Amino acid sequence: MTFPIDKIRSQFPALALEDGGMPRLYFDNPAGTQVPKSVADAVYHCLIHENANLGGTFVTSHASTKIVADAHQAMADFLGTDDLGEIIIGASTTTLAFHLSRSIARDFKAGDEIIVTQMDHEGNVSPWLEIAEDHDLTIRWLKFNEQSWQIEVEDLKELLNDRTKLVALNYASNLTGMTNDVKRLIAEAKKVDALVYLDAVQYTPHALTSVSELGCDFLACSSYKFFGPHLGIVWGKKKLLQDMHAYKCRTVPEEFPTKFETGTPAIELLAGLTATIEYIASIGEQGQTTRRQKIKAAFQATLKYEEILTRQLMDGLKNLDGIEIIGSTSENQLSQHVPTISFRHKTIKPRDIATSLANENIFVWSGHNYALGIVRQLGINEKEGVVRIGMAHYNTKQEVSRVLDAVSRALGG
Ligand SMILES: Cc1ncc(COP(=O)(O)O)c(C=O)c1O
């Protein structure tokens, strides 16, 4: 089946926008994606037709209560669990990590250990540093391997011991685009009974995620990275969520996930979240019966398509003089790459390159992108960071060619 790129693009009004006669080229996707019209419509529909608080006796309150349940069910299907009670939705992944870390580490004792990696986004590092300070816990730093660009099991093994209470890992780096063999890493952490908190924010937009197969205890993702509204979502193992103390108002029942979802939810965004999952499922729609099956088929199709774009971008960047790619350039590792590539130039600063591209209406990021551990481990100037180009399944080969031409011009070519 050829990838239905025209049909897909026609669903995203933002992709057709221009500024000063120049089309917009969105290559800022690791920082946030555009949304299909159906998602914006669902938010609008909720605000105009179903706007009420939860649990009331009247029609709009019934509707908003259903919206919340539907969004949890949609995320359960997206992440591969049967139990919508295991889905916690909040303002952002970072907010949820700060909030949940308080519950998770409540019974940790002084001297207990938490492992964080040099490969993670700060959203899965800083919450653990803060809670470690509160409880006098020891932080162990896990480096990534600078040849494979991954976290190696052997390196994790060296840090694990019977005081390790939690390992914070990432599925895919938001800077190098490299994924980790998280199943193996999680299995290793489980040998000392450590909890594993997995940041899947950069993985979930590109590949099927199956919490039931990974073995982790918590998995975090952000729907604005996968064509949805600005929300964070954490899946947690039922038994843990049941047993964990929740910091909440006295009036909130001990039910989960409600007990971890403090305050009134962003109900209109939850309506958008269900529409987001419906959009993803629609890409894979070919007579499958369940939404989960459709999601699986959708990622099979997008993964293949994105790999073509990644290869094109990688080959093009490799051919430009003076560029150093910050990440794996190996053909063998391409399938372990999400479609995000970062680079530096030997003389031209990342921000200047990003600005040159912005002048051609091409959107990319520069800086450390909150992957502070990576730039620190590599000794990259933190203020400068890298240029990051990140794609989604709505980008095209023609766009990639235009970006490569523009980068070449930015470098004086
Ligand atoms: C890998 C990773 N983790 C966490 C986050 C933080 O997500 P949020 O903005 O939902 O807090 C990001 C955001 O860029 C990210 O890329």
The ligand as a Tripos MOL2 file, in Angstrom:
@<TRIPOS>MOLECULE
LIG
   16    16     1     0     0
SMALL
NO_CHARGES

@<TRIPOS>ATOM
      1 C1         11.4240   13.2150   25.7920 C.3       1 LIG1
      2 C2         10.5660   14.2450   26.4370 C.ar      1 LIG1
      3 N1         10.1620   14.0670   27.6950 N.ar      1 LIG1
      4 C3          9.3790   14.9550   28.3210 C.ar      1 LIG1
      5 C4          8.9720   16.1030   27.6940 C.ar      1 LIG1
      6 C5          8.1030   17.0710   28.4220 C.3       1 LIG1
      7 O1          6.7920   16.9810   27.9800 O.3       1 LIG1
      8 P1          5.6870   18.0090   28.5040 P.3       1 LIG1
      9 O2          5.8780   19.2570   27.7070 O.co2     1 LIG1
     10 O3          4.3850   17.3250   28.2400 O.co2     1 LIG1
     11 O4          5.9280   18.2310   29.9370 O.co2     1 LIG1
     12 C6          9.3770   16.3620   26.3750 C.ar      1 LIG1
     13 C7          9.0180   17.6030   25.6930 C.2       1 LIG1
     14 O5          9.6240   18.0060   24.7430 O.2       1 LIG1
     15 C8         10.2050   15.4040   25.7410 C.ar      1 LIG1
     16 O6         10.6290   15.5710   24.4790 O.3       1 LIG1
@<TRIPOS>BOND
     1     1     2 1
     2     2     3 ar
     3     2    15 ar
     4     3     4 ar
     5     4     5 ar
     6     5     6 1
     7     5    12 ar
     8     6     7 1
     9     7     8 1
    10     8     9 2
    11     8    10 1
    12     8    11 1
    13    12    13 1
    14    12    15 ar
    15    13    14 2
    16    15    16 1
@<TRIPOS>SUBSTRUCTURE
     1 LIG1         1 GROUP 0 **** ****
